[in-house]
Amino acid sequence: MRTPFRITAATLDVLETFLASREELHGFAVARTAGKPTGSIYPILGRLEQAGWLTSHWETDNPTEGRPRRRFYTLTPDGTAQARAVVIERRGKLPSPNLPPSTKPRPAFGFLTRWAGA
């Protein structure tokens, strides 16, 4: 599939985040869910919006004291179709709804202390 921008692993993580959530997300929530730093996420969001895959709007309610306004992003219908196609092509399957895209079991630190005492 030909896309108007380069598809990186981080871009795939962002697309999976939107496909799994199926709701509007603010940039920091995307970064947290995708497991990427915000400095990587915001340029990706900008490219996706410029390509017409996302739409965005500023938070209209007053933000919490001491917190800046948030910008919320949503996949467009065309963006959803394109994201599904790209994710299936590159990763072989779609993410589970409402789950972080790269949830992998991590070892507990308890096993380290057992080995250290031996």
Secondary structure, DSSP 8 states (H G I E B T S, - for coil): ---SS---HHHHHHHHHHHHH-S-EEHHHHHHHHT--HHHHHHHHHHHHHTTSEEEEE--S---TT----EEEEE-HHHHHHHHHHHHHHHSS---TTS-TT------THHHHHHHT-
